[in-house]
Amino acid sequence: MRHTMATTLPNVRSTDASCEILWHKRAFDCRTVSMKVNMLGTGTSHGIPMIACDCEVCTSDDPRDRRTRPSIHVQHNGIHILVDTAPELRLQCLAGGIRRADAVLFTHHHADHV
């Protein structure tokens, strides 16, 4: 793990005793990382239910079958990161109580994120 991180992240210092990642001049030990992850959307790239779909899930009355497109909010050491931004991000942030974003990470270029 240490070698993978060292080769893919330019701001990584690795020693035999620990692995430290430097980000915004803050260091943390990879072995003791704790963070809060809020799943803002867990649906497909079209959302659920899909328009004009008559399948069992899309016609369900179960509120768990009403899901917005994928986005997450990660909080660690006072830093707030959005991972992927669905078109309904405003609604997701309001529903999830998200009040701040210091950075946005796009996992891939796709029409439902940008």
Salt bridges, closest charged atoms under 4 A:
GLU20 OE1 - ARG13 NH2 2.58
ASP29 OD2 - ARG31 NH2 2.62
ASP62 OD2 - ARG64 NH2 2.70
ASP65 OD1 - ARG67 NH1 3.92
ASP84 OD2 - HIS113 NE2 3.72
GLU88 OE1 - ARG69 NH2 2.79
ASP102 OD2 - ARG100 NH2 2.98
ASP112 OD1 - HIS110 ND1 2.60
ASP112 OD1 - HIS113 NE2 3.48
